[in-house]
Amino acid sequence: MDLHDMEMRAVYGRTLNELMDENPNVLCLEADLSKASGTNPEVAKKHPANFVNVGVAEANMIGVGAGLATEGKIPFCASFSCFASRRVYDQITISVAYANNNVKIVGTAPGITAGPNGGTHMCFQDLAIMRAMPNMHVYSPCDVYELRAMMRHMAAHKQPTYMQLIRSKVGRVFDEGVKFDPAHAVRLREGKDVTLVSTGYMTQFMPKVAAELEKEGIGVDLLHYPSVKPFDAETLIASARKTGGVVTVENQSIIGGLGGAVCEVLSEYCPVHVKRLGVPDKFGEVATEQYLFDKHGFGPKQIAAACRDLARVKKEKSR
Amino acid sequence: MSEPFDREAFDVRALEWRYVITDMICRAGSGHLGGALSLVEIVMTLFYRSMKVDPTNAKWEERDRLVLSKGHAAPVLYAALAYKGFFPKSWLPTMNADGTKLPSHADARTVPGIDMTTGSLGQGLSAACGIALAARMNKKSYRTFCIIGDGESNEGQNWEAAMFAGHWKLDNLTAICDYNKLQIDGSTYDIMNLEPIMDKWRAFGWAVFEMDGHNWDAIYDTLQRAAAVKGKPTMIIAHTIKSKGHTLTENKPESHNIKVPDQATYQKNMGAIAGGPVKLPY
């Protein structure tokens, strides 16, 4: 079966089962959202002794995970991204990152993908706040095969980590066999006119946008960042030097996340024009993806327009 | 390992620890004296009579674990670990000095013999639950101890952990509440009443004991009784006196964090230890 036909959360559950088959120290921790995370019934049934449901108590889930990690366990602790990050920020900061405990935190339904749950559940700042925490890796996979590679990496490396997990099906970006290395961005397309940088949910839309721009004569250097921290500055700087302009796109606030990381690096090492696309400084709301893309201006149409703008400015400057 | 109980030797050592703890805090210029002094007898009984530990092998897999959730009481834990030989006593007077291995709050990253880094109140009991659960998963017979504060018990996460331990019937977990009835802003009865504290823990599925937290026999006997409980986690409510043995601050909320700006204040504090003076071991 092509895993691209599956929901991301189902692939999460399946992959976690495989990791738990291989290593009895890998554990599944849930806070009463195991069905939403894709681990129930699959993981709960196959590995009942290593499946721990703490109930609706995310702070305790992080603390129990930290305690388990001190004993060599590798707990994958999942909840909606709003609860897995901002609700338990101090627990993660002290019991996981500061204490250097090998806990894997999985924030599901990131950004606008929280859809019908609306503004209370839409977390637009998890990449930003988790990135600001020392000793924390922060990942956002774009498709099923990258998710699998990332989870394998997480289980194999002793490192506090936060990973976003989209629950729904997503478009194909990679095939089986894709490698994940947090030190490296992935170049999905070469171009010389504009650098387009994305992560997580938004990356699936990028290849099509870039292909269309190419037809218009705008060459897009397309970079996907599966790891927002550590952040591959070298690839970004080289690309910005070449193109002279960067557009960032994320399913997050434009404050402090991927766009923030890009601006921090470029303002110090290669100041070029950067346009950040995502949610402006606003809370979420119950709405369809299309509505939110249009309202906040970060859907494929707006991304293409931002790239055209940058390419045009660059052309005018060079005249 | 446990040593034969010699009341006189324990009394002498307790006095020494009170000197050491007060000296460490005074040298640092400030620190959490009251909540460390209230735990001297309990921590000494744990390390000298109840817990299986090996100072030559701090990470020994079969050792009993201790999470000092009220991480600000670290000085008493540092005294215990140094006296047991986990690290040289010469480290003790370096607490809070630049580049020290002994920060004001308990730190498992730098201190041999500490099982969990703590300092943000309310988190340690959850970690202790994880450690106790890991023992069950790994089929290990070690026991997990966790010391929480009474003021700390205001934090909601404790009660999430209480529910968890009760639900999972973690009978390899013993928590001790240092019930000195004082928190930073005043009496626990006035600031945030914990009573009926025994009933609260019972309601969460724990076996609950109470003891005089400064009485050697009571502490040891209660720990023994707690270890014998099957099918439930155990909570020991330890009635203690904040800043016990320090006449200047005993049973005063100000003892929570004392300030020692000068030599005169240092001398005043060191001279306030009942039964002293004794020679510092470094």
Boltz contact constraints between the chains, C-beta under 6 A:
constraints:
  - contact:
      token1: [A, 54]
      token2: [B, 164]
      max_distance: 6.0
  - contact:
      token1: [A, 57]
      token2: [B, 160]
      max_distance: 6.0
  - contact:
      token1: [A, 59]
      token2: [B, 157]
      max_distance: 6.0
  - contact:
      token1: [A, 59]
      token2: [B, 160]
      max_distance: 6.0
  - contact:
      token1: [A, 60]
      token2: [B, 126]
      max_distance: 6.0
  - contact:
      token1: [A, 60]
      token2: [B, 160]
      max_distance: 6.0
  - contact:
      token1: [A, 60]
      token2: [B, 161]
      max_distance: 6.0
  - contact:
      token1: [A, 60]
      token2: [B, 164]
      max_distance: 6.0
  - contact:
      token1: [A, 63]
      token2: [B, 123]
      max_distance: 6.0
  - contact:
      token1: [A, 63]
      token2: [B, 126]
      max_distance: 6.0
  - contact:
      token1: [A, 63]
      token2: [B, 127]
      max_distance: 6.0
  - contact:
      token1: [A, 64]
      token2: [B, 126]
      max_distance: 6.0
  - contact:
      token1: [A, 64]
      token2: [B, 129]
      max_distance: 6.0
  - contact:
      token1: [A, 64]
      token2: [B, 130]
      max_distance: 6.0
  - contact:
      token1: [A, 66]
      token2: [B, 127]
      max_distance: 6.0
  - contact:
      token1: [A, 67]
      token2: [B, 127]
      max_distance: 6.0
  - contact:
      token1: [A, 67]
      token2: [B, 130]
      max_distance: 6.0
  - contact:
      token1: [A, 67]
      token2: [B, 131]
      max_distance: 6.0
  - contact:
      token1: [A, 68]
      token2: [B, 130]
      max_distance: 6.0
  - contact:
      token1: [A, 68]
      token2: [B, 134]
      max_distance: 6.0
  - contact:
      token1: [A, 71]
      token2: [B, 131]
      max_distance: 6.0
  - contact:
      token1: [A, 71]
      token2: [B, 134]
      max_distance: 6.0
  - contact:
      token1: [A, 73]
      token2: [B, 134]
      max_distance: 6.0
  - contact:
      token1: [A, 90]
      token2: [B, 120]
      max_distance: 6.0
  - contact:
      token1: [A, 91]
      token2: [B, 123]
      max_distance: 6.0
  - contact:
      token1: [A, 94]
      token2: [B, 120]
      max_distance: 6.0
  - contact:
      token1: [A, 95]
      token2: [B, 123]
      max_distance: 6.0
  - contact:
      token1: [A, 99]
      token2: [B, 117]
      max_distance: 6.0
